[in-house]
Amino acid sequence: MSEKNKQVVNKVIRNEKVKVLLYPVAFFALIYGVWISVQPSILRNYDVYKLISNLVEPYQIGGLFIGLATIILMSYWLNQSKLLFTASMILLILWSVFTVSFVISPPPNTVWLLSATWTYFSFELVRRV
């Protein structure tokens, strides 16, 4: 196999590894953002969200998730790897903030497991981009 063919094969494999994570991460962030925007009482009424909701409004958080998901999908479709990396990194940071907030806020609950899972998936996406 020639060097050029190896490069093409490696690019296709890398693209598939990104695609496997990109769509679930982006669509979940999109759905999560829409849900927070439609149901702002989630962030306002539950103790687990109070650390986050004291800093920003629910529609801002929802909009951030929606915007990042849209940017991730569009940058992938338009083959803009730097933008994809940047948006994925911001989403990783956002999920990390949610995870830490959920772990340290009372009462003890398991919501942090959800955000920790998406933090991990976002990390894997960033690593593969």
The first five atom37 places (N, CA, C, CB, O) and aatype in JSON, in Angstrom:
{
  "aatype": [12, 15, 6, 11, 2, 11, 5, 19, 19, 2, 11, 19, 9, 1, 2, 6, 11, 19, 11, 19, 10, 10, 18, 14, 19, 0, 13, 13, 0, 10, 9, 18, 7, 19, 17, 9, 15, 19, 5, 14, 15, 9, 10, 1, 2, 18, 3, 19, 18, 11, 10, 9, 15, 2, 10, 19, 6, 14, 18, 5, 9, 7, 7, 10, 13, 9, 7, 10, 0, 16, 9, 9, 10, 12, 15, 18, 17, 10, 2, 5, 15, 11, 10, 10, 13, 16, 0, 15, 12, 9, 10, 10, 9, 10, 17, 15, 19, 13, 16, 19, 15, 13, 19, 9, 15, 14, 14, 14, 2, 16, 19, 17, 10, 10, 15, 0, 16, 17, 16, 18, 13, 15, 13, 6, 10, 19, 1, 1, 19],
  "atom_mask": [
    [1, 1, 1, 1, 1],
    [1, 1, 1, 1, 1],
    [1, 1, 1, 1, 1],
    [1, 1, 1, 1, 1],
    [1, 1, 1, 1, 1],
    [1, 1, 1, 1, 1],
    [1, 1, 1, 1, 1],
    [1, 1, 1, 1, 1],
    [1, 1, 1, 1, 1],
    [1, 1, 1, 1, 1],
    [1, 1, 1, 1, 1],
    [1, 1, 1, 1, 1],
    [1, 1, 1, 1, 1],
    [1, 1, 1, 1, 1],
    [1, 1, 1, 1, 1],
    [1, 1, 1, 1, 1],
    [1, 1, 1, 1, 1],
    [1, 1, 1, 1, 1],
    [1, 1, 1, 1, 1],
    [1, 1, 1, 1, 1],
    [1, 1, 1, 1, 1],
    [1, 1, 1, 1, 1],
    [1, 1, 1, 1, 1],
    [1, 1, 1, 1, 1],
    [1, 1, 1, 1, 1],
    [1, 1, 1, 1, 1],
    [1, 1, 1, 1, 1],
    [1, 1, 1, 1, 1],
    [1, 1, 1, 1, 1],
    [1, 1, 1, 1, 1],
    [1, 1, 1, 1, 1],
    [1, 1, 1, 1, 1],
    [1, 1, 1, 0, 1],
    [1, 1, 1, 1, 1],
    [1, 1, 1, 1, 1],
    [1, 1, 1, 1, 1],
    [1, 1, 1, 1, 1],
    [1, 1, 1, 1, 1],
    [1, 1, 1, 1, 1],
    [1, 1, 1, 1, 1],
    [1, 1, 1, 1, 1],
    [1, 1, 1, 1, 1],
    [1, 1, 1, 1, 1],
    [1, 1, 1, 1, 1],
    [1, 1, 1, 1, 1],
    [1, 1, 1, 1, 1],
    [1, 1, 1, 1, 1],
    [1, 1, 1, 1, 1],
    [1, 1, 1, 1, 1],
    [1, 1, 1, 1, 1],
    [1, 1, 1, 1, 1],
    [1, 1, 1, 1, 1],
    [1, 1, 1, 1, 1],
    [1, 1, 1, 1, 1],
    [1, 1, 1, 1, 1],
    [1, 1, 1, 1, 1],
    [1, 1, 1, 1, 1],
    [1, 1, 1, 1, 1],
    [1, 1, 1, 1, 1],
    [1, 1, 1, 1, 1],
    [1, 1, 1, 1, 1],
    [1, 1, 1, 0, 1],
    [1, 1, 1, 0, 1],
    [1, 1, 1, 1, 1],
    [1, 1, 1, 1, 1],
    [1, 1, 1, 1, 1],
    [1, 1, 1, 0, 1],
    [1, 1, 1, 1, 1],
    [1, 1, 1, 1, 1],
    [1, 1, 1, 1, 1],
    [1, 1, 1, 1, 1],
    [1, 1, 1, 1, 1],
    [1, 1, 1, 1, 1],
    [1, 1, 1, 1, 1],
    [1, 1, 1, 1, 1],
    [1, 1, 1, 1, 1],
    [1, 1, 1, 1, 1],
    [1, 1, 1, 1, 1],
    [1, 1, 1, 1, 1],
    [1, 1, 1, 1, 1],
    [1, 1, 1, 1, 1],
    [1, 1, 1, 1, 1],
    [1, 1, 1, 1, 1],
    [1, 1, 1, 1, 1],
    [1, 1, 1, 1, 1],
    [1, 1, 1, 1, 1],
    [1, 1, 1, 1, 1],
    [1, 1, 1, 1, 1],
    [1, 1, 1, 1, 1],
    [1, 1, 1, 1, 1],
    [1, 1, 1, 1, 1],
    [1, 1, 1, 1, 1],
    [1, 1, 1, 1, 1],
    [1, 1, 1, 1, 1],
    [1, 1, 1, 1, 1],
    [1, 1, 1, 1, 1],
    [1, 1, 1, 1, 1],
    [1, 1, 1, 1, 1],
    [1, 1, 1, 1, 1],
    [1, 1, 1, 1, 1],
    [1, 1, 1, 1, 1],
    [1, 1, 1, 1, 1],
    [1, 1, 1, 1, 1],
    [1, 1, 1, 1, 1],
    [1, 1, 1, 1, 1],
    [1, 1, 1, 1, 1],
    [1, 1, 1, 1, 1],
    [1, 1, 1, 1, 1],
    [1, 1, 1, 1, 1],
    [1, 1, 1, 1, 1],
    [1, 1, 1, 1, 1],
    [1, 1, 1, 1, 1],
    [1, 1, 1, 1, 1],
    [1, 1, 1, 1, 1],
    [1, 1, 1, 1, 1],
    [1, 1, 1, 1, 1],
    [1, 1, 1, 1, 1],
    [1, 1, 1, 1, 1],
    [1, 1, 1, 1, 1],
    [1, 1, 1, 1, 1],
    [1, 1, 1, 1, 1],
    [1, 1, 1, 1, 1],
    [1, 1, 1, 1, 1],
    [1, 1, 1, 1, 1],
    [1, 1, 1, 1, 1],
    [1, 1, 1, 1, 1],
    [1, 1, 1, 1, 1],
    [1, 1, 1, 1, 1],
    [1, 1, 1, 1, 1]
  ],
  "atom_positions": [
    [[0.85, -1.17, 0.0], [0.0, 0.0, 0.0], [0.9, 1.24, 0.0], [-0.97, -0.01, 1.23], [1.85, 1.33, 0.77]],
    [[0.59, 2.17, -0.86], [1.4, 3.38, -0.97], [1.13, 4.3, 0.23], [1.1, 4.11, -2.3], [0.15, 4.15, 0.96]],
    [[2.04, 5.24, 0.4], [1.92, 6.19, 1.51], [0.65, 7.05, 1.39], [3.16, 7.11, 1.56], [0.0, 7.35, 2.39]],
    [[0.32, 7.42, 0.16], [-0.88, 8.22, -0.06], [-2.13, 7.45, 0.32], [-0.95, 8.67, -1.53], [-3.05, 8.01, 0.92]],
    [[-2.19, 6.19, -0.03], [-3.34, 5.35, 0.33], [-3.45, 5.17, 1.84], [-3.24, 3.98, -0.35], [-4.56, 5.15, 2.38]],
    [[-2.32, 5.04, 2.51], [-2.33, 4.91, 3.97], [-2.89, 6.17, 4.62], [-0.9, 4.63, 4.5], [-3.65, 6.1, 5.59]],
    [[-2.52, 7.31, 4.06], [-3.02, 8.57, 4.6], [-4.53, 8.68, 4.41], [-2.32, 9.76, 3.93], [-5.24, 9.14, 5.3]],
    [[-5.01, 8.27, 3.26], [-6.46, 8.31, 3.0], [-7.19, 7.37, 3.95], [-6.76, 7.92, 1.53], [-8.22, 7.74, 4.51]],
    [[-6.66, 6.17, 4.13], [-7.28, 5.2, 5.04], [-7.29, 5.74, 6.47], [-6.53, 3.85, 4.99], [-8.3, 5.63, 7.16]],
    [[-6.18, 6.31, 6.91], [-6.1, 6.87, 8.27], [-7.08, 8.03, 8.45], [-4.68, 7.35, 8.56], [-7.68, 8.18, 9.52]],
    [[-7.25, 8.85, 7.42], [-8.19, 9.97, 7.5], [-9.63, 9.46, 7.61], [-8.04, 10.88, 6.27], [-10.42, 10.01, 8.38]],
    [[-9.96, 8.44, 6.85], [-11.31, 7.86, 6.9], [-11.57, 7.24, 8.27], [-11.5, 6.8, 5.79], [-12.64, 7.42, 8.84]],
    [[-10.6, 6.52, 8.79], [-10.75, 5.89, 10.12], [-10.9, 6.97, 11.19], [-9.54, 4.98, 10.45], [-11.76, 6.85, 12.06]],
    [[-10.09, 8.01, 11.13], [-10.18, 9.1, 12.11], [-11.54, 9.78, 12.02], [-9.04, 10.13, 11.88], [-12.15, 10.09, 13.05]],
    [[-12.02, 10.01, 10.8], [-13.31, 10.64, 10.6], [-14.43, 9.79, 11.2], [-13.57, 10.87, 9.11], [-15.36, 10.33, 11.81]],
    [[-14.36, 8.49, 11.04], [-15.37, 7.6, 11.61], [-15.32, 7.61, 13.13], [-15.17, 6.17, 11.1], [-16.36, 7.56, 13.78]],
    [[-14.13, 7.68, 13.71], [-13.99, 7.74, 15.17], [-14.59, 9.02, 15.73], [-12.52, 7.63, 15.58], [-15.17, 9.02, 16.82]],
    [[-14.45, 10.11, 14.99], [-15.05, 11.38, 15.4], [-16.56, 11.31, 15.27], [-14.49, 12.56, 14.56], [-17.28, 11.72, 16.18]],
    [[-17.04, 10.79, 14.15], [-18.48, 10.75, 13.87], [-19.24, 9.9, 14.9], [-18.73, 10.19, 12.47], [-20.38, 10.22, 15.25]],
    [[-18.6, 8.83, 15.38], [-19.25, 7.95, 16.36], [-19.61, 8.72, 17.63], [-18.33, 6.76, 16.7], [-20.63, 8.45, 18.25]],
    [[-18.78, 9.68, 18.02], [-19.05, 10.47, 19.22], [-19.74, 11.79, 18.93], [-17.76, 10.73, 19.95], [-20.52, 12.28, 19.75]],
    [[-19.45, 12.37, 17.8], [-19.94, 13.71, 17.49], [-21.46, 13.79, 17.51], [-19.44, 14.14, 16.14], [-22.02, 14.69, 18.15]],
    [[-22.12, 12.9, 16.83], [-23.59, 12.98, 16.76], [-24.27, 12.78, 18.11], [-24.1, 11.95, 15.77], [-25.15, 13.57, 18.46]],
    [[-23.9, 11.77, 18.89], [-24.55, 11.65, 20.22], [-24.27, 12.85, 21.13], [-24.09, 10.38, 20.91], [-25.17, 13.34, 21.8]],
    [[-23.02, 13.32, 21.15], [-22.66, 14.45, 22.01], [-23.42, 15.71, 21.57], [-21.13, 14.7, 21.97], [-23.98, 16.42, 22.41]],
    [[-23.43, 15.98, 20.29], [-24.1, 17.19, 19.79], [-25.61, 17.12, 19.97], [-23.76, 17.41, 18.31], [-26.23, 18.09, 20.42]],
    [[-26.22, 15.99, 19.64], [-27.67, 15.89, 19.76], [-28.12, 15.91, 21.22], [-28.17, 14.61, 19.08], [-29.16, 16.48, 21.53]],
    [[-27.35, 15.29, 22.12], [-27.73, 15.34, 23.53], [-27.6, 16.77, 24.05], [-26.85, 14.39, 24.37], [-28.47, 17.23, 24.79]],
    [[-26.54, 17.47, 23.68], [-26.38, 18.87, 24.1], [-27.51, 19.72, 23.56], [-25.02, 19.43, 23.63], [-28.02, 20.6, 24.26]],
    [[-27.91, 19.48, 22.33], [-29.02, 20.21, 21.72], [-30.32, 19.95, 22.48], [-29.19, 19.81, 20.25], [-31.04, 20.9, 22.82]],
    [[-30.63, 18.71, 22.74], [-31.85, 18.36, 23.47], [-31.81, 18.9, 24.89], [-32.05, 16.82, 23.49], [-32.81, 19.42, 25.39]],
    [[-30.67, 18.79, 25.54], [-30.51, 19.3, 26.91], [-30.72, 20.81, 26.93], [-29.11, 18.94, 27.47], [-31.39, 21.33, 27.82]],
    [[-30.14, 21.52, 25.97], [-30.3, 22.96, 25.89], [-31.74, 23.38, 25.65], [0.0, 0.0, 0.0], [-32.23, 24.33, 26.26]],
    [[-32.42, 22.67, 24.76], [-33.83, 22.97, 24.48], [-34.66, 22.71, 25.73], [-34.36, 22.11, 23.29], [-35.53, 23.51, 26.07]],
    [[-34.39, 21.62, 26.4], [-35.18, 21.27, 27.6], [-34.98, 22.31, 28.7], [-34.78, 19.87, 28.12], [-35.94, 22.7, 29.36]],
    [[-33.74, 22.75, 28.9], [-33.49, 23.78, 29.92], [-34.18, 25.09, 29.53], [-31.97, 24.01, 30.1], [-34.7, 25.8, 30.39]],
    [[-34.18, 25.41, 28.24], [-34.82, 26.65, 27.77], [-36.34, 26.58, 27.91], [-34.44, 26.92, 26.32], [-36.97, 27.57, 28.28]],
    [[-36.92, 25.43, 27.62], [-38.38, 25.26, 27.68], [-38.86, 25.12, 29.12], [-38.8, 24.03, 26.86], [-39.95, 25.58, 29.46]],
    [[-38.06, 24.5, 29.96], [-38.41, 24.28, 31.37], [-37.41, 24.99, 32.29], [-38.44, 22.76, 31.69], [-36.64, 24.32, 32.97]],
    [[-37.39, 26.32, 32.34], [-36.42, 27.03, 33.17], [-36.58, 26.75, 34.66], [-36.52, 28.52, 32.93], [-35.67, 27.0, 35.45]],
    [[-37.74, 26.23, 35.05], [-37.95, 25.91, 36.46], [-36.98, 24.82, 36.93], [-39.39, 25.46, 36.7], [-36.71, 24.72, 38.13]],
    [[-36.47, 24.02, 36.02], [-35.49, 23.0, 36.39], [-34.29, 23.65, 37.06], [-35.05, 22.18, 35.16], [-33.83, 23.2, 38.1]],
    [[-33.78, 24.71, 36.46], [-32.62, 25.39, 37.02], [-32.98, 26.28, 38.2], [-31.94, 26.22, 35.96], [-32.13, 26.53, 39.06]],
    [[-34.2, 26.75, 38.26], [-34.57, 27.68, 39.32], [-35.02, 26.99, 40.6], [-35.67, 28.58, 38.84], [-34.81, 27.53, 41.69]],
    [[-35.62, 25.82, 40.51], [-36.27, 25.21, 41.66], [-35.5, 24.09, 42.35], [-37.57, 24.7, 41.25], [-35.78, 23.78, 43.51]],
    [[-34.57, 23.48, 41.69], [-33.88, 22.35, 42.29], [-32.54, 22.78, 42.87], [-33.67, 21.24, 41.26], [-31.79, 23.53, 42.25]],
    [[-32.25, 22.3, 44.08], [-31.02, 22.68, 44.77], [-29.77, 22.36, 43.96], [-30.96, 21.99, 46.11], [-28.79, 23.1, 44.0]],
    [[-29.82, 21.25, 43.26], [-28.63, 20.83, 42.53], [-28.2, 21.84, 41.48], [-28.87, 19.48, 41.88], [-27.03, 21.88, 41.11]],
    [[-29.13, 22.66, 40.98], [-28.82, 23.64, 39.95], [-28.58, 25.04, 40.5], [-29.94, 23.68, 38.96], [-28.23, 25.95, 39.74]],
    [[-28.75, 25.24, 41.8], [-28.67, 26.59, 42.34], [-27.3, 27.24, 42.16], [-29.01, 26.57, 43.8], [-27.22, 28.45, 41.96]],
    [[-26.22, 26.46, 42.24], [-24.9, 27.04, 42.03], [-24.77, 27.62, 40.62], [-23.81, 25.98, 42.26], [-24.18, 28.68, 40.43]],
    [[-25.31, 26.92, 39.67], [-25.22, 27.38, 38.29], [-26.2, 28.52, 38.03], [-25.49, 26.22, 37.32], [-25.85, 29.51, 37.39]],
    [[-27.43, 28.36, 38.53], [-28.46, 29.36, 38.22], [-28.23, 30.69, 38.92], [-29.81, 28.83, 38.6], [-28.82, 31.7, 38.54]],
    [[-27.38, 30.73, 39.94], [-27.04, 32.0, 40.56], [-26.13, 32.84, 39.67], [-26.36, 31.76, 41.91], [-26.06, 34.06, 39.81]],
    [[-25.44, 32.19, 38.75], [-24.49, 32.89, 37.89], [-25.12, 33.37, 36.59], [-23.32, 32.0, 37.58], [-24.83, 34.47, 36.12]],
    [[-25.97, 32.55, 36.01], [-26.57, 32.86, 34.71], [-28.03, 32.43, 34.69], [-25.78, 32.18, 33.56], [-28.46, 31.64, 35.52]],
    [[-28.76, 32.96, 33.73], [-30.17, 32.61, 33.56], [-30.31, 31.28, 32.82], [-30.92, 33.72, 32.8], [-29.43, 30.92, 32.03]],
    [[-31.39, 30.55, 33.06], [-31.59, 29.26, 32.38], [-31.58, 29.36, 30.86], [-32.9, 28.66, 32.81], [-31.02, 28.5, 30.18]],
    [[-32.19, 30.41, 30.3], [-32.21, 30.53, 28.84], [-30.81, 30.75, 28.28], [-33.13, 31.68, 28.42], [-30.53, 30.37, 27.14]],
    [[-29.91, 31.37, 29.07], [-28.53, 31.55, 28.63], [-27.8, 30.21, 28.59], [-27.8, 32.54, 29.56], [-27.05, 29.93, 27.66]],
    [[-28.02, 29.4, 29.6], [-27.38, 28.08, 29.64], [-27.94, 27.22, 28.51], [-27.61, 27.39, 31.01], [-27.19, 26.56, 27.79]],
    [[-29.25, 27.22, 28.36], [-29.87, 26.46, 27.28], [-29.38, 26.93, 25.92], [0.0, 0.0, 0.0], [-29.08, 26.11, 25.05]],
    [[-29.31, 28.22, 25.74], [-28.82, 28.77, 24.48], [-27.37, 28.41, 24.2], [0.0, 0.0, 0.0], [-26.99, 28.19, 23.06]],
    [[-26.57, 28.36, 25.26], [-25.18, 27.96, 25.11], [-25.07, 26.51, 24.63], [-24.42, 28.15, 26.43], [-24.29, 26.21, 23.72]],
    [[-25.85, 25.62, 25.25], [-25.85, 24.23, 24.81], [-26.33, 24.11, 23.36], [-26.74, 23.39, 25.74], [-25.73, 23.39, 22.56]],
    [[-27.41, 24.81, 23.03], [-27.96, 24.76, 21.67], [-26.94, 25.32, 20.67], [-29.28, 25.56, 21.58], [-26.71, 24.72, 19.62]],
    [[-26.35, 26.45, 21.0], [-25.36, 27.07, 20.11], [-24.14, 26.19, 19.89], [0.0, 0.0, 0.0], [-23.67, 26.04, 18.76]],
    [[-23.63, 25.62, 20.96], [-22.46, 24.75, 20.83], [-22.78, 23.51, 20.0], [-21.94, 24.33, 22.21], [-21.98, 23.1, 19.16]],
    [[-23.94, 22.92, 20.24], [-24.33, 21.74, 19.46], [-24.44, 22.09, 17.98], [-25.66, 21.17, 19.98], [-24.01, 21.32, 17.12]],
    [[-25.02, 23.24, 17.69], [-25.16, 23.67, 16.29], [-23.8, 23.92, 15.66], [-26.02, 24.94, 16.21], [-23.55, 23.51, 14.53]],
    [[-22.92, 24.59, 16.39], [-21.58, 24.86, 15.87], [-20.81, 23.56, 15.64], [-20.79, 25.77, 16.85], [-20.12, 23.42, 14.63]],
    [[-20.93, 22.62, 16.57], [-20.24, 21.34, 16.42], [-20.72, 20.63, 15.15], [-20.47, 20.45, 17.65], [-19.91, 20.15, 14.36]],
    [[-22.03, 20.55, 14.97], [-22.57, 19.87, 13.79], [-22.17, 20.6, 12.5], [-24.1, 19.77, 13.89], [-21.73, 19.96, 11.54]],
    [[-22.33, 21.9, 12.47], [-22.03, 22.66, 11.26], [-20.53, 22.62, 10.94], [-22.48, 24.13, 11.42], [-20.15, 22.48, 9.77]],
    [[-19.69, 22.73, 11.95], [-18.25, 22.69, 11.68], [-17.81, 21.32, 11.17], [-17.46, 23.07, 12.94], [-16.88, 21.22, 10.37]],
    [[-18.47, 20.27, 11.64], [-18.17, 18.93, 11.13], [-18.62, 18.81, 9.67], [-18.84, 17.85, 12.0], [-17.88, 18.31, 8.83]],
    [[-19.83, 19.25, 9.39], [-20.36, 19.16, 8.03], [-19.57, 20.03, 7.05], [-21.83, 19.57, 8.01], [-19.44, 19.69, 5.87]],
    [[-19.05, 21.15, 7.53], [-18.27, 22.05, 6.68], [-16.77, 21.77, 6.73], [-18.53, 23.49, 7.07], [-15.97, 22.5, 6.13]],
    [[-16.39, 20.72, 7.45], [-15.0, 20.28, 7.54], [-14.09, 21.37, 8.12], [-14.49, 19.86, 6.15], [-12.99, 21.6, 7.61]],
    [[-14.55, 22.02, 9.17], [-13.8, 23.06, 9.86], [-13.28, 22.5, 11.18], [-14.68, 24.33, 10.1], [-13.89, 22.69, 12.22]],
    [[-12.14, 21.81, 11.12], [-11.66, 21.07, 12.29], [-11.26, 21.97, 13.46], [-10.49, 20.22, 11.9], [-11.44, 21.59, 14.61]],
    [[-10.73, 23.17, 13.19], [-10.35, 24.06, 14.29], [-11.58, 24.55, 15.04], [-9.55, 25.26, 13.76], [-11.58, 24.61, 16.27]],
    [[-12.62, 24.91, 14.31], [-13.86, 25.34, 14.94], [-14.52, 24.18, 15.68], [-14.83, 25.91, 13.89], [-15.05, 24.36, 16.78]],
    [[-14.47, 23.0, 15.1], [-15.01, 21.81, 15.75], [-14.28, 21.54, 17.05], [-14.91, 20.59, 14.82], [-14.9, 21.25, 18.07]],
    [[-12.96, 21.65, 17.03], [-12.16, 21.44, 18.23], [-12.51, 22.47, 19.3], [-10.66, 21.5, 17.91], [-12.7, 22.12, 20.47]],
    [[-12.59, 23.74, 18.91], [-12.88, 24.81, 19.86], [-14.26, 24.65, 20.49], [-12.79, 26.17, 19.17], [-14.41, 24.76, 21.71]],
    [[-15.27, 24.39, 19.67], [-16.63, 24.22, 20.2], [-16.72, 22.98, 21.08], [-17.64, 24.12, 19.04], [-17.4, 23.0, 22.11]],
    [[-16.05, 21.92, 20.7], [-16.05, 20.7, 21.51], [-15.36, 20.93, 22.85], [-15.37, 19.54, 20.75], [-15.79, 20.41, 23.88]],
    [[-14.29, 21.71, 22.83], [-13.57, 22.02, 24.06], [-14.43, 22.87, 25.0], [-12.25, 22.76, 23.74], [-14.44, 22.64, 26.21]],
    [[-15.16, 23.83, 24.45], [-16.05, 24.66, 25.27], [-17.16, 23.79, 25.86], [-16.66, 25.82, 24.42], [-17.53, 23.96, 27.03]],
    [[-17.7, 22.87, 25.06], [-18.74, 21.96, 25.58], [-18.16, 21.08, 26.69], [-19.32, 21.09, 24.44], [-18.84, 20.82, 27.68]],
    [[-16.94, 20.62, 26.52], [-16.28, 19.83, 27.57], [-16.16, 20.64, 28.86], [-14.88, 19.38, 27.09], [-16.44, 20.13, 29.95]],
    [[-15.77, 21.89, 28.75], [-15.65, 22.75, 29.93], [-17.02, 22.96, 30.58], [-15.03, 24.12, 29.54], [-17.15, 22.92, 31.8]],
    [[-18.04, 23.18, 29.75], [-19.4, 23.38, 30.28], [-19.88, 22.15, 31.03], [-20.37, 23.71, 29.13], [-20.42, 22.27, 32.13]],
    [[-19.7, 20.97, 30.46], [-20.1, 19.75, 31.16], [-19.27, 19.54, 32.42], [-19.94, 18.54, 30.23], [-19.79, 19.03, 33.42]],
    [[-18.0, 19.93, 32.41], [-17.16, 19.81, 33.6], [-17.67, 20.7, 34.73], [-15.7, 20.15, 33.27], [-17.69, 20.3, 35.89]],
    [[-18.07, 21.92, 34.37], [-18.63, 22.84, 35.37], [-19.91, 22.26, 35.96], [-18.9, 24.24, 34.75], [-20.12, 22.3, 37.17]],
    [[-20.77, 21.71, 35.11], [-21.99, 21.09, 35.59], [-21.67, 19.93, 36.53], [-22.85, 20.61, 34.41], [-22.3, 19.79, 37.58]],
    [[-20.71, 19.1, 36.16], [-20.35, 17.94, 36.99], [-19.9, 18.39, 38.37], [-19.25, 17.12, 36.31], [-20.38, 17.87, 39.38]],
    [[-18.98, 19.34, 38.42], [-18.48, 19.82, 39.71], [-19.61, 20.45, 40.51], [-17.34, 20.83, 39.51], [-19.71, 20.22, 41.72]],
    [[-20.45, 21.24, 39.87], [-21.57, 21.87, 40.56], [-22.52, 20.84, 41.15], [-22.34, 22.79, 39.6], [-22.99, 20.99, 42.28]],
    [[-22.79, 19.79, 40.39], [-23.71, 18.75, 40.87], [-23.1, 17.95, 42.02], [-24.09, 17.81, 39.73], [-23.82, 17.53, 42.92]],
    [[-21.8, 17.74, 42.0], [-21.14, 16.97, 43.06], [-21.14, 17.74, 44.37], [-19.7, 16.61, 42.66], [-21.36, 17.15, 45.43]],
    [[-20.9, 19.05, 44.32], [-20.74, 19.81, 45.57], [-22.03, 20.42, 46.1], [-19.75, 20.9, 45.36], [-22.04, 20.95, 47.21]],
    [[-23.11, 20.34, 45.34], [-24.35, 20.96, 45.82], [-25.22, 19.95, 46.56], [-25.13, 21.58, 44.65], [-25.3, 18.78, 46.16]],
    [[-25.87, 20.4, 47.65], [-26.77, 19.49, 48.37], [-28.1, 19.4, 47.67], [-26.97, 19.96, 49.82], [-28.38, 20.26, 46.83]],
    [[-28.91, 18.45, 47.93], [-28.63, 17.22, 48.66], [-27.89, 16.24, 47.76], [-29.93, 16.59, 49.2], [-27.88, 16.4, 46.54]],
    [[-27.27, 15.23, 48.35], [-26.58, 14.23, 47.54], [-27.55, 13.59, 46.54], [-25.94, 13.15, 48.43], [-28.68, 13.23, 46.9]],
    [[-27.12, 13.45, 45.32], [-27.96, 12.86, 44.28], [-27.07, 12.26, 43.2], [-28.93, 13.92, 43.67], [-25.84, 12.29, 43.3]],
    [[-27.69, 11.72, 42.18], [-26.92, 11.05, 41.13], [-26.9, 11.83, 39.82], [-27.49, 9.69, 40.88], [-26.45, 11.3, 38.81]],
    [[-27.37, 13.06, 39.82], [-27.38, 13.85, 38.59], [-25.97, 14.07, 38.08], [-28.08, 15.19, 38.83], [-25.75, 14.19, 36.87]],
    [[-25.0, 14.13, 38.98], [-23.63, 14.35, 38.56], [-23.12, 13.22, 37.67], [-22.72, 14.5, 39.78], [-22.23, 13.43, 36.85]],
    [[-23.68, 12.02, 37.81], [-23.27, 10.9, 36.96], [-23.63, 11.17, 35.49], [-23.92, 9.59, 37.43], [-22.86, 10.83, 34.59]],
    [[-24.78, 11.76, 35.27], [-25.18, 12.11, 33.91], [-24.2, 13.1, 33.31], [-26.6, 12.7, 33.9], [-23.7, 12.89, 32.2]],
    [[-23.92, 14.18, 34.02], [-23.02, 15.19, 33.47], [-21.59, 14.66, 33.38], [-23.06, 16.46, 34.33], [-20.85, 15.04, 32.47]],
    [[-21.19, 13.81, 34.31], [-19.85, 13.21, 34.23], [-19.72, 12.32, 33.0], [-19.55, 12.41, 35.5], [-18.66, 12.28, 32.37]],
    [[-20.78, 11.61, 32.68], [-20.77, 10.76, 31.48], [-20.6, 11.61, 30.23], [-22.07, 9.94, 31.4], [-19.81, 11.27, 29.36]],
    [[-21.35, 12.71, 30.14], [-21.23, 13.57, 28.96], [-19.93, 14.35, 28.96], [-22.41, 14.53, 28.89], [-19.44, 14.73, 27.9]],
    [[-19.36, 14.59, 30.14], [-18.02, 15.18, 30.21], [-17.01, 14.22, 29.59], [-17.63, 15.5, 31.69], [-16.16, 14.64, 28.8]],
    [[-17.12, 12.95, 29.93], [-16.22, 11.95, 29.37], [-16.39, 11.84, 27.86], [-16.47, 10.59, 30.03], [-15.4, 11.83, 27.13]],
    [[-17.63, 11.76, 27.39], [-17.86, 11.67, 25.94], [-17.33, 12.91, 25.22], [-19.36, 11.48, 25.65], [-16.77, 12.81, 24.13]],
    [[-17.52, 14.08, 25.82], [-17.0, 15.31, 25.23], [-15.48, 15.3, 25.2], [-17.51, 16.53, 26.0], [-14.86, 15.75, 24.23]],
    [[-14.87, 14.78, 26.26], [-13.41, 14.65, 26.3], [-12.92, 13.74, 25.19], [-12.95, 14.11, 27.67], [-11.94, 14.06, 24.51]],
    [[-13.59, 12.63, 25.01], [-13.2, 11.7, 23.95], [-13.36, 12.34, 22.57], [-14.04, 10.41, 24.03], [-12.54, 12.11, 21.68]],
    [[-14.4, 13.14, 22.4], [-14.59, 13.83, 21.12], [-13.45, 14.81, 20.88], [-15.95, 14.58, 21.1], [-12.88, 14.84, 19.79]],
    [[-13.11, 15.6, 21.89], [-12.0, 16.57, 21.76], [-10.7, 15.83, 21.44], [-11.84, 17.4, 23.07], [-9.93, 16.27, 20.59]],
    [[-10.48, 14.72, 22.11], [-9.26, 13.94, 21.89], [-9.18, 13.39, 20.46], [-9.2, 12.79, 22.89], [-8.08, 13.27, 19.91]],
    [[-10.31, 13.06, 19.88], [-10.33, 12.47, 18.55], [-10.35, 13.5, 17.42], [-11.52, 11.58, 18.41], [-9.99, 13.19, 16.28]],
    [[-10.76, 14.72, 17.74], [-10.79, 15.77, 16.69], [-9.37, 16.16, 16.45], [-11.66, 17.01, 17.09], [-9.11, 17.03, 15.61]]
  ]
}
